[in-house]
Amino acid sequence: MLRIRPANAKRPRSCSDVTLAPGGWSQPLSIPVPRSTDVSARIMPAVSTMRAVSWAGPRAVEVIERELTDPPPGWVRLRVVGAGICGSDLHSYRRGGPAVNTPGHEVGGVVEAVGDGVELDTGANVSVEPVAVCFQCYECLIGQTWHCQNRVFLGGDGAGGMAEAMLAPATSVYALPDRVSPADGSLAEPVAVAVHAVNEAGIRLGTRT
């Protein structure tokens, strides 16, 4: 079921601080990790709001208005071009996800704004790695970033890409080659899962089981 939420409705605001030290920076930055944004309490100019999907209960989602925020230091804002629907999204759909969150972790888009310290150019086509990590905990320091103690899952416990725009750490976006569109770039995360499985299994061209 899909419902359109009135623009004058409100959602709560919450945030959590995660310290990120993007590669190449000598000092870590303590930056806010966006988890949700308030819905505009009045009609705002198009530039300051965006449409986003929100969970509305089991098997129910709605399209609401959220604030379009500038990226904090070390982060970028994307104009979302493609967002995939994962099996985990279907699980959340069936049981009803947190109302404050925007789902969507398979995302491709175009960089439209960058925070301080980010060298990525606006207009770049990118794919998003949905797990934001701190690069400082023990797991990160030994290269097991997927076990980061401070990780935030964009589209899970952090705002995701089923929206007109999305915030992501610059360390979690990857420039796409010219031959890959940002819509196709939304498939990079699920393809990476399959490639990882093949690599872990040691399967090579010509392998037979």
C-alpha positions as CSV (number, residue, x, y, z in Angstrom):
1,M,0.0,0.0,0.0
2,L,1.3,3.4,-0.9
3,R,0.1,6.6,0.7
4,I,1.1,10.2,0.1
5,R,1.7,12.0,3.4
6,P,0.6,15.7,3.7
7,A,3.4,18.2,3.7
8,N,2.3,19.6,7.0
9,A,2.9,16.4,8.9
10,K,6.0,16.0,11.1
11,R,8.5,13.3,11.9
12,P,10.9,13.3,14.9
13,R,14.5,14.2,14.5
14,S,17.4,12.1,15.8
15,C,21.1,11.8,15.1
16,S,24.1,10.0,16.2
17,D,27.8,11.1,16.0
18,V,30.2,8.8,14.3
19,T,33.9,9.8,13.9
20,L,35.1,9.3,10.3
21,A,38.6,9.7,9.0
22,P,38.4,9.4,5.2
23,G,41.5,8.0,3.5
24,G,44.3,10.5,3.2
25,W,43.2,12.8,6.0
26,S,45.7,13.1,8.8
27,Q,43.0,14.0,11.4
28,P,39.7,12.4,11.9
29,L,36.5,14.5,11.7
30,S,33.6,14.1,14.1
31,I,30.5,14.6,12.0
32,P,26.8,14.0,12.4
33,V,25.4,10.8,10.9
34,P,21.9,11.8,9.5
35,R,19.3,9.3,10.6
36,S,16.2,11.3,9.8
37,T,15.0,14.8,9.1
38,D,12.0,16.8,10.1
39,V,9.1,17.0,7.6
40,S,8.5,20.6,6.6
41,A,5.7,22.1,8.7
42,R,4.7,24.4,5.8
43,I,5.0,24.6,2.1
44,M,8.7,25.3,1.3
45,P,10.4,26.2,-1.9
46,A,11.3,23.1,-4.0
47,V,15.0,23.7,-3.3
48,S,14.6,23.1,0.4
49,T,12.5,19.9,0.5
50,M,12.5,16.6,-1.3
51,R,10.2,13.6,-1.6
52,A,11.2,10.5,0.2
53,V,9.7,7.1,1.1
54,S,8.9,6.4,4.7
55,W,7.6,3.2,6.4
56,A,4.0,3.6,7.5
57,G,3.5,0.2,9.1
58,P,3.5,-3.4,8.0
59,R,3.1,-3.6,4.2
60,A,2.6,0.1,4.0
61,V,4.8,2.9,2.8
62,E,4.2,6.5,2.1
63,V,5.8,9.4,0.2
64,I,6.5,12.4,2.4
65,E,8.3,15.7,2.3
66,R,11.7,15.8,4.1
67,E,14.1,18.7,4.5
68,L,16.8,18.8,1.8
69,T,20.0,19.4,3.9
70,D,23.5,20.4,3.0
71,P,26.2,17.7,3.5
72,P,28.4,18.0,6.6
73,P,32.2,17.9,6.3
74,G,33.4,14.8,4.7
75,W,30.0,14.0,3.2
76,V,28.3,14.5,-0.2
77,R,24.7,14.9,-1.3
78,L,23.5,12.9,-4.3
79,R,20.7,13.4,-6.6
80,V,19.4,9.8,-6.7
81,V,18.9,8.3,-10.1
82,G,18.4,4.6,-9.3
83,A,17.6,2.8,-6.1
84,G,17.2,-1.0,-6.0
85,I,14.7,-3.0,-3.8
86,C,16.6,-5.6,-1.8
87,G,15.3,-8.7,0.0
88,S,16.0,-6.9,3.3
89,D,13.8,-4.0,2.1
90,L,11.0,-6.6,1.6
91,H,11.5,-7.9,5.1
92,S,11.2,-4.4,6.5
93,Y,8.1,-3.8,4.3
94,R,6.4,-6.9,5.6
95,R,7.0,-6.2,9.3
96,G,7.0,-2.4,9.1
97,G,10.3,-0.5,9.4
98,P,11.1,2.5,11.6
99,A,9.0,5.5,10.5
100,V,11.9,8.0,10.9
101,N,14.0,6.1,8.3
102,T,14.2,6.3,4.5
103,P,14.9,2.9,3.0
104,G,17.2,2.1,0.1
105,H,20.8,1.0,0.2
106,E,21.4,0.0,-3.4
107,V,21.9,3.5,-4.8
108,G,23.4,5.2,-7.8
109,G,23.3,8.9,-8.4
110,V,24.9,12.2,-9.3
111,V,26.9,14.3,-6.8
112,E,25.1,17.6,-6.4
113,A,26.8,19.1,-3.3
114,V,29.9,18.4,-1.3
115,G,30.9,19.1,2.3
116,D,34.1,20.7,3.5
117,G,37.2,18.5,2.8
118,V,35.7,16.6,-0.1
119,E,37.6,16.6,-3.3
120,L,35.0,14.8,-5.4
121,D,33.5,17.0,-8.2
122,T,29.8,17.9,-8.4
123,G,28.2,16.3,-11.4
124,A,30.1,13.0,-10.9
125,N,28.2,9.8,-11.4
126,V,28.7,7.5,-8.4
127,S,27.6,4.3,-6.7
128,V,27.1,4.1,-2.9
129,E,28.6,1.7,-0.5
130,P,25.8,1.6,2.1
131,V,27.9,0.9,5.2
132,A,29.5,4.0,6.7
133,V,32.5,3.2,8.9
134,C,34.7,5.0,11.3
135,F,38.2,3.9,10.2
136,Q,39.4,4.1,13.8
137,C,38.1,1.1,15.7
138,Y,40.1,-2.2,16.0
139,E,38.1,-3.9,13.3
140,C,38.7,-1.0,10.9
141,L,42.4,-0.8,11.7
142,I,42.9,-4.5,10.8
143,G,41.0,-4.1,7.5
144,Q,37.7,-5.7,8.6
145,T,35.6,-2.5,8.1
146,W,32.5,-4.6,7.6
147,H,32.7,-5.3,11.4
148,C,33.2,-1.6,12.3
149,Q,32.0,-1.0,15.9
150,N,30.5,2.3,14.9
151,R,29.1,1.4,11.5
152,V,25.9,3.0,10.2
153,F,23.9,1.3,7.5
154,L,22.5,3.8,5.1
155,G,19.0,2.8,4.3
156,G,18.8,0.8,7.5
157,D,19.6,2.8,10.6
158,G,20.7,5.8,8.4
159,A,18.6,7.6,5.8
160,G,18.8,5.8,2.5
161,G,18.2,6.3,-1.2
162,M,14.5,5.9,-1.8
163,A,14.3,9.6,-2.1
164,E,15.1,12.4,-4.5
165,A,18.4,13.0,-2.7
166,M,20.6,11.3,-0.2
167,L,23.6,12.1,2.1
168,A,26.5,9.7,2.2
169,P,30.1,9.9,3.4
170,A,32.6,10.7,0.6
171,T,34.4,7.5,1.6
172,S,31.3,5.5,0.7
173,V,30.8,6.7,-2.9
174,Y,32.7,5.4,-5.9
175,A,33.0,7.2,-9.2
176,L,31.5,5.2,-12.1
177,P,33.2,4.8,-15.5
178,D,31.6,6.7,-18.4
179,R,30.1,3.5,-19.8
180,V,28.1,2.9,-16.6
181,S,25.0,5.1,-15.9
182,P,24.1,6.1,-12.4
183,A,20.9,4.0,-12.7
184,D,23.0,0.9,-13.5
185,G,25.4,2.0,-10.7
186,S,22.7,1.2,-8.2
187,L,23.4,-2.5,-9.0
188,A,27.1,-2.2,-7.9
189,E,26.3,-3.2,-4.3
190,P,24.4,-6.4,-5.0
191,V,26.8,-7.4,-7.8
192,A,29.7,-6.9,-5.3
193,V,28.0,-9.4,-2.9
194,A,27.9,-12.0,-5.7
195,V,31.6,-11.3,-6.7
196,H,32.6,-11.6,-3.0
197,A,30.9,-15.0,-2.8
198,V,32.7,-16.2,-6.0
199,N,36.0,-15.0,-4.6
200,E,35.5,-16.6,-1.2
201,A,34.5,-19.9,-2.9
202,G,37.6,-19.9,-5.0
203,I,35.6,-20.3,-8.2
204,R,37.5,-19.6,-11.4
205,L,36.7,-19.7,-15.1
206,G,36.3,-23.4,-16.0
207,T,35.7,-24.5,-12.5
208,R,33.3,-27.5,-12.3
209,T,31.6,-28.9,-9.2
